[in-house]
Amino acid sequence: MNAPTKRMTAEEFVLWAGRQERGRYELIDGLVVQMNAERSVHERIKLNIAIALRNALRRSGLKGETYGDGMAVRVTEHLVHEPDSLVRLGAPLHDDATIVTDPVIVVEVLSPSTGPVDTSTKLANYFTLPSVENYLVVNTTARSVQHYYRGSDGRPTMRVVTEGVLDCTPPGLQVGVEEFFAD
């Protein structure tokens, strides 16, 4: 990777990352950080989650979109994360869009190297966005979901879900946790 050493804005980063042939990156405090390669279980679960959330969105009747890996979430001018999946409401983004600024549900699948970041730094970062109502941290080993949701005081509250229906209200999506882990 020939990562730039100068600080970048979110828009500069997304343009730069789009020109890279390989690798996954995030922008942390204006600096490019390369993400580790993902294991097959991680990829499998990410795909299951995106499909399950898309189906839940369709069942709900809400207008919106579900994205798998690849869309950048702009948290601040110098902070961009690339979640494993997300849901946003409203009209579809322009076909050339690469940045999402208004996700309502954000999902990260734990990997051996990212667990502490996903449940601390990214948790705090995502909940600075007023649109984020639910943050799901999926543990492939324990087959569980840490469901962080915006409490009545506006701060994240967490529950662990291992079976049954995961209720993401608002916006009103319900999805079976088992769908995330289907083989």
C-alpha positions as CSV (number, residue, x, y, z in Angstrom):
1,M,0.0,0.0,0.0
2,N,1.2,3.5,-0.9
3,A,-0.8,5.2,1.8
4,P,-0.6,8.9,1.9
5,T,1.2,10.3,4.9
6,K,-0.6,13.6,4.9
7,R,-3.9,14.1,6.7
8,M,-6.9,13.8,4.4
9,T,-10.5,14.8,4.5
10,A,-13.3,12.2,4.2
11,E,-13.9,13.2,0.6
12,E,-10.1,13.0,-0.3
13,F,-9.9,9.6,1.4
14,V,-12.8,8.1,-0.5
15,L,-11.4,9.2,-3.8
16,W,-8.0,7.8,-2.9
17,A,-9.4,4.5,-1.6
18,G,-11.4,4.1,-4.8
19,R,-8.2,4.2,-6.8
20,Q,-6.6,1.4,-4.9
21,E,-6.4,-2.0,-6.5
22,R,-6.3,-4.1,-3.3
23,G,-7.0,-3.7,0.3
24,R,-9.5,-2.2,2.6
25,Y,-8.9,1.1,4.4
26,E,-10.5,3.4,6.9
27,L,-9.6,7.0,7.8
28,I,-8.8,7.6,11.4
29,D,-8.0,11.1,12.6
30,G,-7.3,12.1,9.0
31,L,-4.7,9.2,8.4
32,V,-5.2,6.2,6.2
33,V,-5.3,2.9,8.1
34,Q,-5.2,-0.4,6.3
35,M,-7.6,-3.1,7.5
36,N,-6.6,-6.7,7.9
37,A,-7.7,-9.4,5.4
38,E,-10.9,-11.2,6.4
39,R,-11.5,-14.9,7.0
40,S,-14.1,-16.9,5.1
41,V,-16.5,-17.1,8.1
42,H,-16.4,-13.3,8.3
43,E,-17.3,-12.9,4.7
44,R,-20.1,-15.6,4.9
45,I,-21.7,-13.9,8.0
46,K,-21.4,-10.4,6.4
47,L,-23.3,-11.7,3.3
48,N,-26.0,-13.4,5.5
49,I,-26.4,-10.1,7.5
50,A,-26.8,-7.9,4.4
51,I,-29.4,-10.3,3.0
52,A,-31.3,-10.7,6.3
53,L,-31.4,-6.9,6.8
54,R,-32.5,-6.3,3.2
55,N,-35.3,-8.8,3.6
56,A,-36.3,-7.2,7.0
57,L,-36.3,-3.8,5.4
58,R,-38.6,-5.0,2.6
59,R,-41.0,-6.7,5.1
60,S,-41.2,-3.5,7.1
61,G,-42.5,-1.5,4.2
62,L,-40.0,1.3,5.0
63,K,-38.3,3.0,2.1
64,G,-34.5,2.6,2.3
65,E,-31.5,0.6,1.3
66,T,-29.2,-2.0,2.8
67,Y,-25.5,-2.1,1.9
68,G,-23.0,-4.8,2.4
69,D,-19.3,-4.1,2.8
70,G,-17.9,-1.3,0.7
71,M,-19.8,1.9,1.6
72,A,-17.9,4.4,3.6
73,V,-19.6,6.0,6.6
74,R,-18.4,9.6,7.1
75,V,-18.4,10.2,10.9
76,T,-16.5,13.5,10.8
77,E,-14.4,15.4,8.3
78,H,-11.4,13.3,9.2
79,L,-13.0,10.0,10.3
80,V,-14.4,7.4,7.9
81,H,-15.3,3.8,8.8
82,E,-16.3,1.0,6.5
83,P,-18.8,-1.2,8.3
84,D,-19.6,-4.7,7.3
85,S,-23.2,-3.8,6.6
86,L,-25.6,-0.9,7.1
87,V,-29.2,0.2,6.6
88,R,-30.2,3.8,5.7
89,L,-33.7,5.1,5.2
90,G,-35.1,7.4,2.5
91,A,-34.6,7.8,-1.2
92,P,-31.9,5.8,-2.8
93,L,-28.4,7.3,-3.0
94,H,-27.1,8.4,-6.3
95,D,-25.5,5.6,-8.3
96,D,-22.1,7.1,-8.0
97,A,-22.3,7.7,-4.2
98,T,-19.6,6.2,-2.1
99,I,-20.2,7.9,1.3
100,V,-23.2,7.4,3.6
101,T,-23.8,10.1,6.2
102,D,-27.1,8.9,7.6
103,P,-27.1,5.1,8.4
104,V,-29.8,4.0,10.9
105,I,-28.3,0.6,11.5
106,V,-24.6,-0.2,11.3
107,V,-23.1,-3.6,11.6
108,E,-19.6,-4.8,12.4
109,V,-18.6,-8.5,12.4
110,L,-15.9,-9.2,15.0
111,S,-12.6,-10.5,13.9
112,P,-9.6,-11.5,16.1
113,S,-7.9,-8.1,15.5
114,T,-10.9,-5.7,15.7
115,G,-13.0,-6.7,18.7
116,P,-11.8,-4.1,21.1
117,V,-12.1,-1.3,18.5
118,D,-15.5,-2.4,17.4
119,T,-16.9,-2.4,20.9
120,S,-15.3,0.8,22.1
121,T,-14.0,3.4,19.5
122,K,-16.4,2.5,16.7
123,L,-19.3,2.2,19.1
124,A,-18.6,5.8,20.3
125,N,-18.0,7.1,16.8
126,Y,-21.1,5.7,15.2
127,F,-23.3,7.0,18.0
128,T,-22.1,10.6,17.3
129,L,-24.2,10.4,14.1
130,P,-27.7,11.5,15.0
131,S,-29.2,9.0,12.4
132,V,-27.7,5.9,14.1
133,E,-30.3,4.1,16.2
134,N,-28.8,0.6,16.2
135,Y,-25.2,-0.8,16.2
136,L,-24.8,-4.5,15.8
137,V,-21.6,-6.2,16.8
138,V,-21.7,-9.8,15.5
139,N,-19.6,-12.5,17.2
140,T,-19.2,-15.4,14.8
141,T,-17.6,-17.7,17.4
142,A,-20.3,-17.2,20.1
143,R,-23.0,-16.9,17.5
144,S,-24.3,-13.8,19.3
145,V,-25.1,-10.2,18.5
146,Q,-24.3,-7.3,20.8
147,H,-27.2,-5.0,20.0
148,Y,-26.4,-1.4,21.0
149,Y,-29.4,0.9,20.6
150,R,-30.0,4.5,21.4
151,G,-31.6,4.7,24.8
152,S,-34.2,7.2,26.0
153,D,-31.3,9.4,27.2
154,G,-29.7,9.3,23.7
155,R,-26.8,7.1,24.9
156,P,-26.1,3.6,23.7
157,T,-27.7,0.7,25.7
158,M,-26.6,-2.9,25.0
159,R,-28.3,-6.3,25.1
160,V,-26.9,-9.6,23.8
161,V,-29.1,-11.6,21.5
162,T,-28.3,-15.2,20.8
163,E,-31.7,-16.4,19.4
164,G,-35.1,-15.3,18.3
165,V,-36.0,-11.9,16.9
166,L,-33.6,-9.0,16.9
167,D,-35.8,-5.9,17.2
168,C,-34.3,-2.8,15.7
169,T,-36.9,-0.2,16.7
170,P,-36.6,2.5,15.5
171,P,-36.8,2.1,12.6
172,G,-38.9,-1.0,13.0
173,L,-36.9,-3.8,11.5
174,Q,-37.2,-7.3,12.9
175,V,-34.8,-10.0,11.9
176,G,-34.2,-13.5,13.1
177,V,-30.7,-13.8,14.6
178,E,-30.4,-17.3,13.2
179,E,-30.5,-15.7,9.7
180,F,-27.1,-14.1,10.4
181,F,-25.5,-17.5,11.1
182,A,-27.2,-19.7,8.4
183,D,-24.8,-22.0,6.7
